Every structure is written in C-alpha cells, then in structure tokens.
C-alpha cells in the first residue's frame, strides 16, 4: 500500500482511495475475462465491498475538510479580535500566564 504523504493526512487518504478504486477496476476486469456467472457474482461482491470502503474514506475526508475550514475561520476571527482590541488581548494573555504559573508552583 502506498503511503506517500505529500499533502498531510488528506494526501494519504486520497492515495488510499485511489488504490481502492484500482482494486475495483481490477476486479471488474477479472470478471469480464472469465465470463462465468460465479466470477461475475464474486466481482460484484468485491466491487460492493470496495465501494463501501471508498465511501467511508470520502466521508472521513469530507469531515476533515470541514474541520479544517472551521479552524481557519476561527483563527481569522481570533486575529480580527486581537487587532480590534490589542490591549484586552495582551491583558488576557498575561492573566492566563499568571494563573498558569500559580498552578505550576503548587
């Protein structure tokens, strides 16, 4: 199984999805060559199994994409809030530092 991770975890999943689709194509090709009803049934079963796994991977990839978008939007909002109220942002950071230091000392 190829695990080249060019684009982070999404890159790995797209390689895995491509491999699943290649397996599906190979199963269909084997079935077409053998012409037997039993072989066609086996190829159909393999195709359904591969399709189910590919669908699961696509759904997981879509969920990760949505999470990445949400994180990016949250970061943009945080940066805007810091630009709008820099004194409040520095004060909150300092207070958090003091609280953390107090907790670590105990």
Secondary structure, 3 states (H helix, E strand, C coil): CCCCCCCCHHHHHHHHHHHHHHHHHHHHHHHHHHCCHHHHHHHHHHHHHHHHHHHHHHHHHHHHHHHHHHHHHHHHHHHHHHHHCHHHHHHHHHHHHHHHHHHHHC
